[in-house]
Amino acid sequence: METETRNRHWLPIALLALLIAAAGWYYLQNQNRIHAQEQPVTQLQLAGPIAAAEAELSGLGWHADTLILLPQYPERFGKGDGTLFALPKADILSALDGAHQTPLEPALVSLNAPGLKESIPNYQGYESIAFNGDQVFLTIEAGEGTDMHGYLVSGTISADSSTITLDPSRVTEIPMAFPSANHSDEAILIEGDSILTFFELNGAGLNPAPAAHTFDFDLQPRGTISFPNLEYRVTDAAADSGDSFWVVNYFFPGDIDQTAKIDPLVAKYGEGPTHAQQAQVERLVQMKYTPNGITLADSAPVQLSLDGDTARNIEGLALLDQNGFLLVTDKFPSTMLMFVRMPK
């Protein structure tokens, strides 16, 4: 009887202790979810033709110390096949440290691609760009409705970054992951001796077996390697040191089909204060590459501090040494060149 009385006495205390522990765990989890780190966004002012909304920038890539900015429709600028844009790294760094007080006006990069655009049915413009020395590789999107096609094309860039010449005879079609209106392989990356391209949609509910397409530098297909499920759109990629790289991961609330029931990255790492308040998602996700497959890095996404409910359609990504990230938008909400510092 004495033992039973003692047990009845301690049982409520033990239950209360368990409840307190559970409440503390929930509080810590909730605090992490609400107060996950976000990085401020610095906008670099632009001048000249690139500042117009019709620039519709869709990719970034470094040629030596020159940043090449790719418009989706180069033919809108300049003569013939049009132009891309170029900014020296030194000018970007000067603008970030305040030494360059005026807007950045990129130089024009002439594009020579005779007959290329006309040879691709329902051409919808260029989507991404990458460099291997003086070699240049671009992806092109084409199609109507869900009858979409992606293409990989190559060429060369002059040593002074003033001219890009593409070879219309060297175009390879990229197989589609599945039919989806206005979606194709929109991101490109060079790892070792391989070119990789990534389909835009890799969420578990849309793409149960995502994969990256691989090619050699002659554009010969090498098959596919596994790619992790990642909710929302993947719009560009940029190599980091070693086997690490980053992708832009973006969600526009109007894309109802891409709404995720569960976002594993939010479940694991939480949301920053502005992401907890807004529907759009603007973040950079780190990944690891091996020739046998791609995995998510064991690190929290870099979430951008959001600008209210204005969704910035980020289409281009490049690393600025180890300082941070350079990003560009298309015409929504306007043409923007932005810098986001690397978290410490």
Number of C-alpha atoms within 10 A of each C-alpha: 6 7 8 8 9 10 11 11 11 11 11 11 11 11 11 12 12 12 12 12 12 12 12 12 12 12 12 12 16 14 13 16 19 18 17 21 20 20 17 14 18 13 15 16 16 17 12 12 16 24 20 14 16 17 24 23 30 29 32 28 25 22 22 16 11 18 21 26 29 28 27 23 21 23 16 16 20 15 12 14 19 18 25 28 25 22 19 18 16 12 15 20 13 12 17 15 9 10 11 14 11 12 13 20 17 21 17 22 23 22 22 20 16 14 12 17 18 9 11 18 11 15 19 19 18 25 28 32 28 25 22 17 12 15 17 20 21 23 26 25 24 20 18 14 10 12 15 21 24 25 21 23 22 24 18 19 20 13 12 11 23 16 17 21 17 22 15 16 11 14 20 17 14 22 14 16 20 16 13 16 12 16 23 29 29 29 29 30 24 21 17 10 11 18 25 21 28 25 27 24 26 23 21 19 15 17 16 11 13 23 21 21 24 25 20 14 16 13 18 13 17 13 10 17 17 17 22 18 20 21 25 25 23 25 27 31 34 23 21 17 8 9 14 18 22 24 25 24 25 22 23 18 15 10 10 9 10 19 17 16 9 11 15 13 16 15 11 12 18 23 24 22 16 21 23 16 13 15 16 21 24 21 22 22 20 22 22 18 19 12 13 9 14 19 15 20 15 9 11 18 26 23 23 20 19 23 12 12 13 13 19 23 23 29 28 30 29 27 23 19 10 10 13 13 19 23 22 26 23 23 19 14 13 18 23 25 22 17 24 23 18 13 12 4
